[in-house]
Amino acid sequence: MGLMRLGLSNPSANTDVAIYTATGPFLASIIATNKSASATSNIRIWIVPDGATTTSEYAYLAYDQDIVPQNSLETHRFALNQNDVVYVRADTADMSFIINGLKQVDIALAAGVTSYSDTAPLDLMDGMIWVDKDGNGTSLNTLAGQVIQSSASTQVPLTLQGASSQTVDLLDIKDSSGTDLVSVSSAGIVNATNFTRAGINAIPTFASVVSNGALGTNYSFTVPAKSQCFFLWSSSGYSGGAQLQTWTILINDSSIGTHSQFFNTTSDHEASQMAIATSTLNAGTYNAKVNFTGMSDANDFVTIFAIMVPVA
């Protein structure tokens, strides 16, 4: 960042004026110009460091310095830390002051060298890191595309360490409305609103009524990534007597599993029977349905549920 004008003032006579409050570390200087064609002006320029409370802590750059008519004075270059305040004063109303400065940046790190403070810097720049000294900062940094890159394979790029007896989350990731998307609790529990790729993802349960020897209705479902799919299905509603019943699950009209069960009584079937079939499916949209044989009833009610575990 290049040289910039930080502030200016044309103060009234015998008035202390804060010409600039530092928003970060700067290398600065002040030019004082006497606009009068005839009157000499006496000036003072000083710095009140952040946290200073008495005049003995002030740093003076000019003290009762005379500036002859239509002449200027430039101070030496001086350093400012964040929240330092620069003041000027003149005994006439003919003086004009301007403060120019360079933001101090660590070239090797491409990061701003900032001090601890209670408030965020007003003048943000790429790479700036603000550390809130009381630990309660909530200021919004809208700089996009920030990357934290480890300097070695043996270093952890970023560590979030909770306080003793931490009770609130260690990390919250929110959408633009402030709604939590992912959070990590103080106990290390990860909560996510849509957790599908890293664990088990369930597709909705669907039901089909099929007649003896007929095919049920297709149900369309989506596999988000290549997954080992486990299909579970159960049937209920049979009211006939003893018999062998067989049902088959089909994916895109191809059988992936068949199960047969002999029922001695109606109550055996009405208690609901269950079977499972597995299939590895690539990402895509599929149709599932069931084929029944061996029923003496007009129809039977079938429920199918699937879980998907992503695989490489």
N, C-alpha and C positions, 0 to 999 in steps of 0.2 A: 504494500500500500504506500503511495507516494505522500509527499508533503501536503498538508491540508491546513486550512484556516480553522482554528478551533474556537475563536471567539473575537469580539471587538467591542469597544466601548468608547464613547465620548462623554465622560462623566461631568456632572456638575461640580462646581468648586467645593473642595473640602468634604468630599463624599467617598466613603469606602465602597467600591464596586467589585463584586465577584465576577470576574471576566470569564472564568472557565472552571468547571468541575470535571476532573479527569474521569473518563469512562474506561480507562485501561492504562497500561504503561506507555508513556510518550517521552520522546526527546523534543523539547520545545524551546522557543525563544520569544521575546516580546519586543516589538518596535513601538516606541513612544515618540510622537511628533507634536511639536508646538506649532499650532496654526496661527498664532498671533504674530502680527507684523512688528509689535513693539514691546510686548510684555514678556519677561522671563517667567517661566513656570517651575515650581518646585514639586517633584513627584516622589512617590514611593511605590514599589512593586514588591509583593511578598507572597509566600506560599504557606497555607495552613495545611499541614499534613493530615491525612486521615486519622481521626481519633485525637488530634491535638486539642487541648482545652485552655492553655495559657499562652500569652505572648512569648514566653521564654522558649516555646516549642516551635515558633514560626521561623521560616527561612526567608531572609530579605535579600532581594536581588538588586534593589536600589533604595536608598534611604535619604530623603531630603536632597535628592539630586536635582541641580538646576539645569533646565533645558532653555537655551537662549531662543529668541524669536526665530521662527521659520527654520528650525533645526530638528534633528531626530537623534534618538539614541536606541541602539539595539543591545539587549542584554546578552550575556554569555548563554550558551546552550545549557539547559538544565533538565534534570529528570523529574518526571511526574509518575507517581503510582496511582492506582485506581482510587478514586474518591478524594484525592488531594484537591484543594480549592486554591485558585490563583486570584489575588486581589490587586487592584490598582487604585491610586488616589493622586489628585493634583490640587494645588491651591488656586488654580484658575479654571475657568470653563473652556479654555482653548486647547486642551490636550486631547489627542486621539491615540488610543492604544489598540494594538492588534496582536494576537497570540497565534503563532503557527507551530505545527508540530508534526512529528513522524511517529506512527504507531510502531512500537518495538515488537519485533517478531523473531523467534528462534528459527533461523533459516534451515538448520539441519533437521529440525523436527517439523517444520512447516506448521507450527502451532503458536498461538498467542501466549505470551508469558503474562499470566494474570495473577493477581493476589487473591487471597481469601476475602470474601465480602458477604454481607447480608443480602445484597441485591444483585441481580444479573447485570452484566455490562449493557449499556445503552447502545454502544457501537459494536455490533456483532460482525465477525469476519470468519472466513473459512478457516477451520482448524482451531478456533478458539475453544478453550476449555475453562469453564467457570466452576469453581469449587465453592459451594455454599458453606460458610464457616459454622453456621449453627445446625446444619444438617436437615433443614426443613424447606429447601428450595422447591418451588413449584412452577418456576418460570418456563415458558414455552420457547423452545429453540426450533425454528422452522427451517433450518439449513438442511437440505436434502442430500442424499447420497454419501453419508458419512460411513467410513470403513475403518474398522479396527483390525489391524494386521499384525500378527505376532512377528517379532524380529528373529525368532529361532523356533525350531520344531519342538524344543523342550520347554517353551514358555506358554503359559495359559494367556490367551489374548485379553480376556476380560473376566474378572472375578467380582461377584456381588456377595458381600459378606454382611450378614445381619448383625444387629446389636444383640447384646446379652438378653436372653429371654424374649427374642423377637416374636411378636404375635401376628403382625400383618404380613402380607405377601412380600416375597423377595423380588418378584418381577411381575409386572402386569403389561400385557400387550392389548391395546384397545383399538377399536375402529374410529372413524372420524366423529362419531356421535358420543364417544366416550364409553361405549359398551365393551366389557371385557371379552376378548377373543381367546387369549391364552394367559394363564397365570400360574405362578409357582409359589406355593404356600411356604411358610416358614419351616414346615416339616419336610419340604421337598416334594410335595404332591403336585403333579401337573394336572391342571384342569383346562379343557379345551371345549369350545362350543361345537366343533365339527372335527372329531378325531377319527379319521378313516384309514390313513395310509400306514400308521405306525402300529396298528393293532388289529383288533377284530372289527369288521364293519358288517352290520346286519342289513339285509334288504327287507322291505316291508313284508309282513305276513299276507298271504293271499289264500283265498278259499275257492273251491270249485265243486260243483255238484255234477256228478257223472253217472250215467246209466250203465247197466251191465254190458260189458264189452265195448263201451263207447269211450271216446276221448273227451277229456275236460276242456275248458276254455283256456286259451293261451293267456299267460300273464307275462308282461314285458318288464324286465329289470336291467339295471346297468351295473357293470363291473368297472370300477374306476381305474384299477390297475391289475396286472396279471395276478391272479389269486387262486389259492386252493379253496374251492367252494364245498361246503358241507350242506347238503339238502336234507332236511328232516321233514317227514310228512306223517300225518295221523289221520285216521278215519273214524267216523262215528255215525250213528243213525240207522244202522242195519237192524232189522226187526225179524229176520227169518230164523230158521232153525240151524242145525249143525251143517257146516259145509266148509270147503276150502276156498279161500279168497286170495286173489293175486292182484297186486297193483304195481304199476311201473311209472317211474318219473322220466319224462323226456325233456331234453334241452334242445331247442331248435329241431324238434321232431326226431332226435336221436336218443335212444335209451341210455341212461347212465346207471340204472339200478332197478332191480325187481325184488319184491318181497312177497312171500306167501305165508299165510297164517290159517290154521284150521280152527274154526270156532265151534265149540260144542253146544253153546247156548247163546241166546240173544244177549244175555247180560255180559258175556265175554266181549262181544263186539262193542256194546254200548259203553263199556268202560274205556274205550278208545285205545287203539293199537298204534305203535309208532315204528318207523324204520328210518334208515339213513343211507345216503349215497354220496359219493364224492366225485369231483371233477375239477381239473385245472383249466381255468378259462383266462384267455387274454382280455385286455381292456376292450369293452364294447357293450352292445346292447343285445340281450338274449330273450328268448321266449321259453317259458316253462309250462308244462301241463302234465296231467296224470291220466293213465289208462287203467281201467278196472275190469277184471273178469271174475266170474265165479259167484256173483251175487244173485240171489233169488228176488231181491227187492227191486223196485223200479229205479231207485237211485240211492246214492250214498253221498255223504258230505265229507269232503277232504280238505284239510288245512296243510299248507306247505310253508316252511320257514327256512331261510338260508343264512348262513354266516360265511364271511369271506376273510381269509387270512392272506395278506399280500405275500408273494414269493418273488425271488429274483428271476 
